[in-house]
């Protein structure tokens, strides 16, 4: 009983966050980049979350930051999911040297943690927010491909798949039209989980200053900028940190509900 309730609360939080980050920027009086008052003003009726160290409206930056973090996480997760599913299908339906080579490459890449792999990619391509998205997306592919492959292998041994092969369908046609649709629940579970990992990875890299432009309103970068003002304006770090934590936890709870 607790898990469905937690899942619905998680869905509610994500819907609220997406709605706020999608619609509130249309009506906010201040933008996220331009200073509009004295720096480090406390929350008030004029500025509900106060201002940051440069005098920018912190509410506006938080809303825009949530939208940017969610969008970046979705883009990175899309790279991971699309590429991982293709690799997982190829490996699970191939035999002989193709299966061994691809699976060997995936396992070898798994020896490097996804975040470290993303850091290496970022270091090689140069700092930048787009680079962070691509690096996290590709960094999560090996683990995701390995997980979905295990789901595809379970479905591949079902009788309806054997029947599809017996009528002469090609391996890829069997994979796309028979294996994938029947493995969608397990794939959805791993996809939701990797979406939360993508958000965690992106906010980690931006917290480390790898987004390139420090003025970008992104939750990880805002958390980094606000931590030096913890004694005087703790909300500058607490609010982005709480939003990141609640979002990752909510997506994780949803992935747990999908697997139940």
Secondary structure, 3 states (H helix, E strand, C coil): CHHHHHHHHHHHHHHHHHHHHHHHHHCCCCCCCCCCCCCCCCCCCCCCCCECCCCCEHHHHHHHHHHHHHHHHHHHHHHHHHHHHHHHHHHHHCCCHHHHHHHHHHHHHHCCCHHHHHHHHHHHHCCCHHHHHHHHHHHCHHHHHHHHHHHHHHHHCCHHHHHHHHCCCCHHHHHHHHHHHHCHHHHHHHHHHHHHHHHHHHHHHHHCCCCCCCCCCCHHHHHHHHHHHCCCCCHHHHHHHHHHHHHHHHHHHHHHHHHC
